[in-house]
Amino acid sequence: MEQNVNFFTIFLAFLTFSLLNHPSIGLKISNKFIGKEGEWQLLRENIGVVAMHMALTHMNTVLIFDQTGTGPSAYRLTRRARGGECYPNHASDVRDSSCYAHSVEYHIPSNTLRPLRIESDPFCSSGSFLSNGTLLQTGGYANGYRKIRYFEPCDDDNCDWRLSKDRLAKNRWYASNQLLPGEKERVIVVGGKKVFSYEFVPRKSSLRHSYALPFLQNTYNKSGGGNNLYPFLHLSSDGHLFIFANRDSILFNYRLDQVIKTYPRMPGKGSRSYPSSGSSVILPLDHRDGFQKVEVMVCGGAAEGAYNAAREGQYLEGLNSCGRMEITGEKNKWNMEEMPHPRLLLDMVILPTGIILLINGAQQGAGGWNNAATPAHRPLLYKPKKPLGKRFYALKATNVARMYHSSAILLPDGRVLVGGGNPNERYVYHNVRYPTELKLQAFAPQYTDHRFHHIRPKNVSIDSVNIRYGDDFEVRFWVGSKLDEKVEFNAYAPPFTTHSIAMNQRLLKLRSTKIVEDDDGWVNAVVEAPPSSNVAPSGYYMLFLVNGGIPSQAQWIRFVHA
């Protein structure tokens, strides 16, 4: 009898793996009418792991991974991290996280998955893409506190996570990353739970590994679970670093270890940073002002006392306000406005058009295990250039709760990939208010509708993938109708996303110095690269051509130093 049960267990595991990865379960793009509210598309019923962290690579794959302590995933590995075979019928192997894949690589064109082995626990970690497209991944929980991991994308399915021999100087759990400008590549890692410092990867000095940042000590709220974790980081076009935590912000010269400017406190009560879990973006940078106007937007968060109240089973209404502030210049003031309803645990995605999508989240509570209630099912569109009071538009609702440990990222075709959602400490599917969510969806904005096919730029080609700062490069494409006089060339830096944070996300509206239209619909354009890595840190970007508000399929380009 025991042999039959074991055989059935093995067969079921094999069947689950086969179904999840069968190539015939392909991507189904809807051809039906997509209205102004957009459309939700179910891509996969079960991806095996929670999409707590996601990152899009220049190989058109998405890295998706979870914490390693959640128990068995859908993917059993054959060998342990430290050697030795894994057996499906051994109780000790079920408890061994290294016998299961807690990371997968999602292949966008084929809608298939590939299990990956990630060593050490990346729970609530941080990340940045390097200039060569490698994802640098830092910190996490317990045996991942000080770990540094790398994933270098490939096109032959032979790449996997690599654990560095180097270690972080401090425990970086709930820290944030920013790729820094300059020819010598370096990432700054800021904060962490009860860690009021920052450091660099690779290190700047063999003598000093970590640098105190009193700003983090000053913004720490012990009774609120911190409320300054996962600080919002944005690189200003002057090369300094904007740091926001709780409700306060500074402009920081990391080269000299000096605070350049202290900004006004954001109005209102409550908090914006984790576990209050608001979100933030740097609004699109524009060539028309020389990329000099840098404006930051922060939306949502939790009410004062929400974290402790949620732990007692009371879910306070979240914040419904957003604040915008120009961080350059001398007149720095928060301009406040209201969303249609309260929101926290949300993701803010810059779309190819420069419009902001607010998606996922909850309307009550705070971040943390089972600390939130009332899912925010309906995404919001925010148009920054519209008059105050006319900037938010409600979109089509989903029936999937995407709250704690969910994420969203922009895809090369202009859709937004949405996954995750798990307020439980392990994978729990029954007898809880909000079960672990393993579905993978895409949200398709109206501009993806086939009705706009004649406007959409197609067959885009670029004369060089590697483009030096300040240089011109040529773009050739075809449109089925007359080219809009306001055609845009928008470069988007793909972020590392987790916990309502999109690290390193930015969009640049590039200058076109020449556009020539042929009679047969072909267009040749000359586009100017950003002037420096202060404006656009070196690395891979998705170049979208936007004609009449309709974006093309993105083409990958890479900004490099001479």
C-alpha positions as CSV (number, residue, x, y, z in Angstrom):
1,M,0.0,0.0,0.0
2,E,2.8,2.4,0.9
3,Q,4.6,1.8,-2.4
4,N,1.3,2.6,-4.3
5,V,1.0,5.9,-2.3
6,N,4.6,6.8,-3.1
7,F,4.1,6.0,-6.7
8,F,1.0,8.2,-6.8
9,T,2.8,11.1,-5.1
10,I,5.6,10.9,-7.7
11,F,3.2,10.7,-10.6
12,L,1.2,13.6,-9.3
13,A,4.3,15.8,-8.9
14,F,5.4,14.9,-12.5
15,L,1.9,15.6,-13.9
16,T,1.8,19.0,-12.1
17,F,5.2,19.9,-13.4
18,S,4.4,18.8,-17.0
19,L,1.1,20.7,-17.1
20,L,2.7,23.9,-15.7
21,N,5.4,23.8,-18.3
22,H,3.8,22.3,-21.4
23,P,4.6,24.6,-24.4
24,S,1.1,24.1,-25.8
25,I,-0.3,26.3,-22.9
26,G,0.7,29.4,-24.9
27,L,0.0,33.0,-24.4
28,K,-3.5,34.0,-25.5
29,I,-3.8,37.6,-26.5
30,S,-7.4,38.7,-26.7
31,N,-8.6,40.0,-30.1
32,K,-11.9,41.3,-28.7
33,F,-12.6,44.9,-28.1
34,I,-10.5,46.4,-25.3
35,G,-12.4,49.5,-24.0
36,K,-11.1,52.5,-22.1
37,E,-11.0,50.5,-18.9
38,G,-8.5,47.9,-20.3
39,E,-8.7,44.2,-20.1
40,W,-7.5,41.5,-17.7
41,Q,-5.9,38.4,-19.2
42,L,-5.2,35.1,-17.3
43,L,-1.8,33.9,-18.5
44,R,-1.3,30.9,-16.1
45,E,-3.5,29.4,-13.5
46,N,-0.5,28.4,-11.4
47,I,3.1,29.4,-11.6
48,G,4.2,27.4,-8.6
49,V,5.7,30.2,-6.5
50,V,4.4,33.5,-5.2
51,A,5.5,36.5,-7.3
52,M,6.8,38.4,-4.3
53,H,9.7,39.7,-6.4
54,M,9.8,40.2,-10.2
55,A,12.2,41.6,-12.7
56,L,12.1,41.8,-16.5
57,T,15.4,40.9,-18.3
58,H,16.6,42.1,-21.7
59,M,16.1,38.5,-22.9
60,N,12.3,38.9,-22.6
61,T,12.1,36.7,-19.6
62,V,10.8,37.6,-16.1
63,L,12.5,36.4,-13.0
64,I,9.9,35.6,-10.3
65,F,10.9,34.5,-6.8
66,D,9.6,34.1,-3.3
67,Q,11.0,33.4,0.1
68,T,12.5,30.0,0.7
69,G,10.8,29.4,4.0
70,T,7.2,29.0,2.8
71,G,7.4,25.2,2.4
72,P,7.3,23.1,-0.7
73,S,6.6,24.8,-4.0
74,A,5.3,23.2,-7.2
75,Y,8.8,22.4,-8.4
76,R,10.9,19.7,-6.7
77,L,14.6,19.8,-7.4
78,T,16.7,16.6,-7.6
79,R,19.7,17.8,-5.5
80,R,20.2,19.8,-2.3
81,A,22.1,23.1,-2.3
82,R,25.0,21.5,-0.4
83,G,24.9,18.2,-2.3
84,G,22.9,15.0,-1.9
85,E,19.8,13.8,-3.6
86,C,16.3,14.9,-2.8
87,Y,13.6,12.3,-2.4
88,P,9.8,13.2,-2.7
89,N,8.7,10.7,-0.1
90,H,11.2,11.7,2.6
91,A,9.7,14.0,5.3
92,S,13.0,15.7,5.8
93,D,13.2,16.6,2.1
94,V,9.8,18.2,2.3
95,R,11.1,20.4,5.1
96,D,14.3,21.2,3.2
97,S,13.8,24.4,1.1
98,S,16.8,23.6,-1.1
99,C,14.9,20.6,-2.5
100,Y,12.3,22.9,-4.0
101,A,12.6,25.8,-6.5
102,H,11.4,29.1,-5.0
103,S,12.3,31.0,-8.2
104,V,11.2,30.6,-11.8
105,E,12.1,32.2,-15.1
106,Y,9.0,33.1,-17.1
107,H,9.4,33.2,-20.9
108,I,7.1,35.8,-22.2
109,P,6.7,34.7,-25.9
110,S,5.9,31.1,-25.1
111,N,4.2,31.6,-21.8
112,T,6.4,28.8,-20.2
113,L,8.3,28.5,-17.0
114,R,11.7,27.2,-16.0
115,P,12.5,26.4,-12.3
116,L,15.6,28.0,-10.9
117,R,17.6,27.3,-7.7
118,I,18.1,30.3,-5.5
119,E,20.5,29.8,-2.5
120,S,19.8,31.6,0.8
121,D,16.6,33.3,1.6
122,P,15.8,36.4,-0.5
123,F,12.7,37.2,1.5
124,C,12.1,41.0,1.4
125,S,15.4,41.6,-0.5
126,S,16.5,44.3,-2.9
127,G,17.9,44.5,-6.5
128,S,19.3,46.4,-9.4
129,F,20.2,45.6,-13.0
130,L,23.8,46.2,-13.9
131,S,24.9,47.7,-17.2
132,N,25.4,44.3,-18.8
133,G,21.9,43.2,-17.9
134,T,22.8,41.1,-14.9
135,L,20.5,41.3,-12.0
136,L,22.3,42.1,-8.7
137,Q,20.2,40.9,-5.8
138,T,21.1,41.8,-2.2
139,G,20.1,40.8,1.3
140,G,17.0,39.0,2.5
141,Y,16.1,37.1,5.7
142,A,18.1,34.9,8.1
143,N,20.7,33.1,6.0
144,G,20.1,35.7,3.3
145,Y,20.7,38.8,5.5
146,R,24.1,39.6,4.0
147,K,24.1,37.6,0.8
148,I,24.8,38.9,-2.7
149,R,23.3,37.0,-5.6
150,Y,23.6,37.5,-9.4
151,F,21.5,36.3,-12.3
152,E,23.0,36.8,-15.8
153,P,20.2,36.2,-18.4
154,C,20.9,33.8,-21.3
155,D,19.1,32.5,-24.3
156,D,19.9,28.8,-23.9
157,D,18.2,28.0,-20.6
158,N,21.6,27.3,-19.0
159,C,21.7,30.3,-16.6
160,D,20.8,30.2,-13.0
161,W,21.3,32.1,-9.8
162,R,24.9,32.5,-8.6
163,L,25.8,33.2,-5.0
164,S,28.7,35.7,-4.6
165,K,31.6,34.9,-2.2
166,D,31.4,38.6,-1.1
167,R,29.1,39.6,1.7
168,L,27.2,42.7,2.7
169,A,28.6,44.6,5.7
170,K,25.2,44.8,7.4
171,N,22.0,42.8,7.5
172,R,19.9,44.2,4.6
173,W,16.3,43.1,5.2
174,Y,13.8,45.5,3.7
175,A,16.6,47.6,2.1
176,S,16.5,49.5,-1.2
177,N,18.9,49.7,-4.1
178,Q,19.9,52.2,-6.7
179,L,22.3,51.8,-9.6
180,L,24.6,54.8,-9.5
181,P,26.0,56.9,-12.4
182,G,29.6,56.9,-13.5
183,E,32.0,54.7,-15.5
184,K,32.9,52.6,-12.5
185,E,29.7,50.6,-11.9
186,R,28.4,50.7,-8.3
187,V,25.1,50.1,-6.5
188,I,24.1,51.8,-3.3
189,V,22.1,49.7,-0.8
190,V,20.2,51.8,1.7
191,G,18.6,50.8,5.0
192,G,17.1,47.6,6.4
193,K,15.2,46.5,9.5
194,K,16.8,48.4,12.4
195,V,19.8,49.2,10.2
196,F,20.4,52.9,9.8
197,S,23.2,52.9,7.3
198,Y,24.1,52.4,3.6
199,E,26.8,50.6,1.7
200,F,28.1,50.0,-1.8
201,V,28.4,46.9,-4.0
202,P,31.2,46.6,-4.9
203,R,32.7,48.4,-1.9
204,K,34.3,51.8,-2.3
205,S,36.9,51.2,0.3
206,S,38.6,48.2,2.0
207,L,38.7,50.2,5.3
208,R,35.1,51.4,5.5
209,H,32.3,49.0,4.6
210,S,29.2,50.7,5.9
211,Y,28.2,54.4,6.3
212,A,25.8,55.7,9.0
213,L,22.8,57.5,7.7
214,P,21.1,59.4,10.7
215,F,18.2,60.3,8.4
216,L,17.0,56.6,8.8
217,Q,17.4,56.7,12.6
218,N,15.3,60.0,12.7
219,T,12.5,58.6,10.6
220,Y,12.2,55.2,12.4
221,N,8.9,54.6,14.2
222,K,9.2,51.7,16.5
223,S,5.5,51.5,17.3
224,G,4.7,51.4,13.6
225,G,6.9,48.5,12.7
226,G,9.5,50.9,11.4
227,N,7.5,52.9,8.8
228,N,10.8,53.8,7.1
229,L,11.7,50.4,5.6
230,Y,12.2,50.0,1.9
231,P,13.0,53.7,1.6
232,F,12.0,55.3,-1.8
233,L,15.2,56.0,-3.8
234,H,15.3,58.2,-7.0
235,L,18.4,59.3,-8.8
236,S,18.2,63.0,-9.6
237,S,19.6,64.2,-12.9
238,D,22.2,66.2,-11.0
239,G,23.7,62.9,-9.8
240,H,22.5,63.2,-6.2
241,L,20.2,60.7,-4.5
242,F,16.6,61.5,-3.4
243,I,15.7,59.4,-0.3
244,F,12.2,59.3,1.1
245,A,11.3,57.5,4.4
246,N,8.1,57.7,6.4
247,R,7.0,61.2,5.5
248,D,10.4,62.9,5.2
249,S,13.0,63.2,2.4
250,I,16.5,64.4,1.7
251,L,18.8,65.0,-1.3
252,F,21.9,63.1,-0.6
253,N,25.5,63.4,-2.0
254,Y,26.6,59.7,-1.6
255,R,30.1,60.6,-2.9
256,L,30.8,63.0,0.0
257,D,28.4,61.4,2.5
258,Q,26.5,64.6,2.9
259,V,22.9,65.7,3.0
260,I,22.6,68.4,0.4
261,K,19.0,69.4,1.1
262,T,16.2,68.6,3.5
263,Y,12.7,68.8,1.9
264,P,9.5,69.8,3.6
265,R,7.6,67.0,5.4
266,M,4.9,65.5,3.3
267,P,1.5,66.9,4.7
268,G,-1.0,64.7,6.4
269,K,-0.8,62.0,9.1
270,G,0.1,58.4,8.6
271,S,3.1,57.0,6.9
272,R,4.1,56.1,3.3
273,S,7.0,53.6,3.8
274,Y,6.8,50.0,4.7
275,P,4.9,48.6,6.5
276,S,2.5,51.5,5.7
277,S,3.4,50.5,2.1
278,G,2.7,53.5,-0.1
279,S,4.5,53.6,-3.5
280,S,6.5,56.1,-5.4
281,V,7.7,57.0,-8.9
282,I,10.0,59.6,-10.5
283,L,7.8,61.2,-13.2
284,P,9.1,61.0,-16.8
285,L,12.2,63.0,-17.5
286,D,12.0,65.2,-20.7
287,H,14.6,66.4,-23.2
288,R,12.6,69.6,-23.6
289,D,13.9,70.9,-20.3
290,G,17.3,69.2,-20.7
291,F,16.1,66.5,-18.3
292,Q,16.6,69.1,-15.5
293,K,13.1,69.1,-14.0
294,V,12.9,66.1,-11.7
295,E,9.6,65.5,-10.0
296,V,8.8,62.7,-7.6
297,M,5.3,61.3,-6.8
298,V,4.3,59.4,-3.7
299,C,0.9,57.8,-3.4
300,G,-1.0,55.9,-0.7
301,G,0.1,54.5,2.6
302,A,-1.4,53.6,6.0
303,A,-3.1,55.6,8.7
304,E,-1.4,56.4,11.9
305,G,-1.5,53.4,14.2
306,A,-2.6,51.1,11.4
307,Y,0.1,48.5,11.9
308,N,-0.6,47.8,15.6
309,A,-4.4,48.0,15.0
310,A,-4.1,45.4,12.3
311,R,-2.3,43.0,14.6
312,E,-5.3,43.3,16.9
313,G,-7.7,42.6,14.1
314,Q,-8.8,46.2,13.4
315,Y,-8.1,47.5,9.9
316,L,-7.9,51.2,9.6
317,E,-8.7,53.0,6.4
318,G,-5.6,53.7,4.3
319,L,-4.5,57.0,2.9
320,N,-6.2,58.3,-0.3
321,S,-3.7,61.1,-1.0
322,C,-0.8,61.5,-3.3
323,G,1.9,64.1,-3.2
324,R,4.1,65.5,-6.1
325,M,7.2,67.6,-5.5
326,E,9.9,68.9,-7.9
327,I,13.1,67.9,-6.2
328,T,15.3,70.1,-8.3
329,G,15.4,73.9,-8.1
330,E,14.8,76.0,-5.0
331,K,11.0,75.9,-4.7
332,N,10.4,72.5,-3.3
333,K,6.8,72.0,-2.1
334,W,4.5,69.0,-1.9
335,N,1.4,69.4,-4.0
336,M,-1.3,67.1,-2.7
337,E,-4.2,65.5,-4.5
338,E,-6.6,62.7,-3.8
339,M,-7.1,59.3,-5.3
340,P,-10.7,58.0,-5.9
341,H,-10.3,55.7,-2.8
342,P,-7.7,54.8,-0.2
343,R,-4.8,52.5,-1.2
344,L,-1.8,50.8,0.2
345,L,0.3,47.8,-0.9
346,L,0.0,49.2,-4.4
347,D,2.4,49.2,-7.3
348,M,3.0,52.3,-9.5
349,V,4.1,51.4,-13.1
350,I,5.2,54.0,-15.7
351,L,3.5,53.1,-18.9
352,P,5.2,53.6,-22.3
353,T,3.2,56.8,-22.9
354,G,4.5,58.4,-19.6
355,I,1.1,57.8,-17.9
356,I,1.2,56.2,-14.5
357,L,-0.7,53.0,-13.6
358,L,-1.6,52.4,-10.0
359,I,-2.4,48.7,-9.6
360,N,-2.8,46.0,-6.8
361,G,-3.2,46.8,-3.1
362,A,-5.7,47.1,-0.3
363,Q,-7.9,49.8,1.1
364,Q,-7.5,49.1,4.8
365,G,-4.7,48.0,7.2
366,A,-1.0,47.9,6.7
367,G,1.8,45.6,5.4
368,G,2.7,42.4,7.2
369,W,1.2,39.0,7.7
370,N,-2.6,39.3,7.5
371,N,-2.5,43.0,8.3
372,A,-4.6,44.2,5.4
373,A,-8.2,44.0,4.2
374,T,-10.6,45.0,1.4
375,P,-8.6,44.4,-1.8
376,A,-8.2,47.3,-4.2
377,H,-9.5,45.4,-7.3
378,R,-9.7,48.3,-9.7
379,P,-6.5,49.8,-11.1
380,L,-6.2,53.6,-11.6
381,L,-4.7,55.5,-14.5
382,Y,-2.9,58.8,-13.6
383,K,-2.3,61.4,-16.3
384,P,0.3,63.8,-14.8
385,K,-0.3,66.6,-17.4
386,K,-4.0,66.9,-16.9
387,P,-5.5,69.6,-14.6
388,L,-5.8,68.9,-10.9
389,G,-8.9,67.0,-10.2
390,K,-9.0,65.4,-13.7
391,R,-5.9,63.2,-13.5
392,F,-7.3,59.9,-12.1
393,Y,-9.3,57.4,-14.2
394,A,-10.7,54.1,-12.9
395,L,-10.0,51.0,-15.0
396,K,-11.5,47.5,-15.2
397,A,-11.5,45.6,-11.9
398,T,-10.0,42.1,-11.4
399,N,-11.5,39.4,-9.2
400,V,-8.1,38.4,-7.8
401,A,-6.9,39.9,-4.5
402,R,-3.4,41.3,-5.0
403,M,-2.3,42.6,-1.6
404,Y,0.7,41.7,0.5
405,H,3.5,40.2,-1.5
406,S,2.2,41.0,-4.9
407,S,4.0,42.8,-7.7
408,A,3.6,44.3,-11.2
409,I,6.0,45.1,-14.1
410,L,5.8,46.6,-17.6
411,L,6.3,44.1,-20.5
412,P,7.8,44.9,-23.9
413,D,4.4,44.8,-25.6
414,G,3.0,47.5,-23.3
415,R,0.9,45.2,-21.0
416,V,1.6,45.0,-17.3
417,L,2.4,41.6,-15.8
418,V,0.7,41.1,-12.4
419,G,1.4,38.3,-9.9
420,G,1.7,37.4,-6.3
421,G,-0.4,37.9,-3.2
422,N,0.2,36.0,0.0
423,P,-0.5,37.4,3.5
424,N,0.2,33.9,5.0
425,E,3.5,32.8,6.4
426,R,3.4,29.7,4.3
427,Y,1.5,28.6,1.2
428,V,-2.2,28.3,2.4
429,Y,-5.0,27.7,0.0
430,H,-8.0,26.9,2.2
431,N,-9.8,28.2,5.4
432,V,-8.2,31.6,5.3
433,R,-9.7,35.0,4.2
434,Y,-7.0,35.6,1.6
435,P,-5.4,32.4,0.3
436,T,-2.0,32.2,-1.3
437,E,-2.3,33.4,-4.9
438,L,-0.3,31.7,-7.7
439,K,-2.2,33.0,-10.8
440,L,-0.3,35.1,-13.3
441,Q,-2.2,37.8,-15.1
442,A,-1.6,40.6,-17.6
443,F,-3.4,43.9,-17.6
444,A,-3.8,45.2,-21.1
445,P,-4.4,49.0,-21.3
446,Q,-6.7,50.2,-24.1
447,Y,-3.7,51.2,-26.3
448,T,-3.0,47.4,-26.9
449,D,-6.3,47.0,-28.7
450,H,-6.1,45.7,-32.3
451,R,-8.2,48.7,-33.5
452,F,-5.0,50.9,-33.2
453,H,-3.0,48.6,-35.4
454,H,-2.8,51.1,-38.2
455,I,-1.4,53.8,-35.8
456,R,1.1,51.6,-34.0
457,P,4.7,51.8,-35.2
458,K,5.8,48.4,-36.4
459,N,9.0,46.7,-37.7
460,V,11.2,48.9,-35.5
461,S,14.9,48.6,-36.1
462,I,17.8,50.5,-34.5
463,D,21.2,50.9,-36.1
464,S,23.0,50.0,-32.9
465,V,22.1,48.3,-29.6
466,N,25.0,49.9,-27.7
467,I,24.6,53.7,-27.7
468,R,27.0,56.2,-26.2
469,Y,25.8,59.1,-24.1
470,G,25.1,62.2,-26.2
471,D,25.3,60.3,-29.5
472,D,22.7,60.2,-32.2
473,F,21.3,56.8,-33.3
474,E,19.0,55.9,-36.2
475,V,15.5,54.3,-35.8
476,R,13.6,53.0,-38.8
477,F,9.9,51.9,-38.5
478,W,6.7,51.6,-40.4
479,V,3.2,53.0,-39.8
480,G,0.1,52.2,-41.7
481,S,-1.2,55.8,-41.5
482,K,0.2,59.3,-41.3
483,L,2.7,59.8,-38.6
484,D,1.6,62.0,-35.7
485,E,3.5,65.2,-35.4
486,K,4.1,64.5,-31.7
487,V,5.6,61.0,-32.1
488,E,7.7,60.2,-29.0
489,F,10.8,58.1,-28.5
490,N,10.6,56.9,-24.8
491,A,13.3,54.9,-23.1
492,Y,12.2,52.9,-20.1
493,A,14.5,51.3,-17.5
494,P,13.1,48.0,-16.2
495,P,13.0,47.9,-12.4
496,F,13.3,45.3,-9.7
497,T,9.9,45.2,-8.0
498,T,8.8,44.0,-4.6
499,H,6.7,45.3,-1.7
500,S,5.3,48.3,-3.7
501,I,8.8,49.4,-4.7
502,A,10.0,49.6,-8.3
503,M,13.8,50.1,-7.8
504,N,15.5,52.0,-10.6
505,Q,12.3,52.5,-12.6
506,R,12.5,55.6,-14.9
507,L,11.3,56.8,-18.3
508,L,13.0,59.3,-20.5
509,K,11.4,61.2,-23.4
510,L,14.3,61.5,-25.9
511,R,14.8,64.2,-28.5
512,S,14.4,63.4,-32.2
513,T,16.6,65.6,-34.4
514,K,15.3,64.4,-37.7
515,I,12.3,62.5,-39.1
516,V,11.9,61.6,-42.7
517,E,8.7,59.8,-44.0
518,D,8.8,57.8,-47.2
519,D,5.8,57.4,-49.5
520,D,5.4,53.7,-48.6
521,G,4.9,54.2,-44.9
522,W,8.5,53.8,-43.7
523,V,9.9,56.4,-41.4
524,N,13.6,57.1,-40.7
525,A,14.4,59.1,-37.5
526,V,17.5,60.3,-35.8
527,V,17.3,60.2,-32.0
528,E,19.6,61.7,-29.5
529,A,20.8,59.6,-26.5
530,P,20.7,61.1,-23.0
531,P,23.6,63.4,-22.1
532,S,25.0,61.4,-19.2
533,S,24.6,58.5,-16.8
534,N,23.2,61.0,-14.2
535,V,20.1,61.2,-16.4
536,A,20.1,57.5,-17.4
537,P,22.3,55.1,-15.5
538,S,24.1,52.8,-17.9
539,G,22.4,49.6,-18.9
540,Y,19.5,48.2,-21.0
541,Y,16.3,50.2,-21.7
542,M,13.2,49.4,-23.6
543,L,12.7,51.9,-26.4
544,F,9.0,52.6,-27.1
545,L,7.9,54.6,-30.2
546,V,4.6,56.3,-29.3
547,N,2.5,57.5,-32.3
548,G,-0.7,59.3,-31.4
549,G,-0.7,57.8,-27.9
550,I,-0.2,54.3,-29.2
551,P,3.1,52.6,-28.3
552,S,5.1,50.1,-30.4
553,Q,6.5,46.8,-29.2
554,A,9.7,47.8,-27.3
555,Q,13.2,47.3,-28.7
556,W,16.1,46.8,-26.3
557,I,18.9,49.4,-26.4
558,R,21.8,49.9,-24.1
559,F,23.2,53.2,-23.0
560,V,27.0,53.0,-22.4
561,H,30.0,55.2,-21.7
562,A,32.4,55.9,-24.5
